[in-house]
C-alpha cells in the first residue's frame, strides 16, 4: 500500500492544520499494518488538536501570528512524522514501493482544513 511522505505530511499540515498531519500519520500506520498504532496516534492527535485550538484562543489575531502558528504546526508535524515514521517511509521509498503524491497530500490537507472550518 502507498505511504505519505514526510514532505506530504508537512504540506497537508500547512493546508489543513495539525489534524491533517495526524490523519496522514495514522493512515501510514494503517498501510503498514499497524492499526493499533494508528488508533493511538489518532487519539493522541485529537488531544493535540484540541490543545492547538485552545492556544489559538489565547493568541492575538494577526497575520503574523497566524503565519508563525502555521509554521509551528508544520515544524511539529515534521518532527513527529520523521521520528515516528521517517525510517519506514525511507525504506518503503528506497525499495520502490508506491508512495502517494504530494498533490494527493495537499488535497487531504485542504479537505481536512475545509471540514474543520465548517
Residue, then its C-alpha position, 0 to 999 in steps of 0.5 A: x500500500x502507498x505511504x505519505x511522505x514526510x514532505x506530504x505530511x508537512x504540506x497537508x499540515x500547512x493546508x489543513x492544520x495539525x489534524x491533517x498531519x495526524x490523519x496522514x500519520x495514522x493512515x501510514x500506520x494503517x498501510x503498514x499494518x499497524x492499526x493499533x498504532x494508528x488508533x493511538x496516534x489518532x487519539x493522541x492527535x485529537x488531544x493535540x488538536x484540541x490543545x492547538x485550538x485552545x492556544x489559538x484562543x489565547x493568541x492575538x489575531x494577526x497575520x503574523x501570528x497566524x503565519x508563525x502558528x502555521x509554521x509551528x504546526x508544520x515544524x511539529x508535524x515534521x518532527x513527529x512524522x520523521x521520528x515516528x515514521x521517517x525510517x519506514x517511509x525511507x525504506x518503503x521509498x528506497x525499495x520502490x514501493x508506491x508512495x502517494x503524491x504530494x498533490x494527493x497530500x495537499x488535497x487531504x490537507x485542504x479537505x481536512x482544513x475545509x471540514x474543520x472550518x465548517 
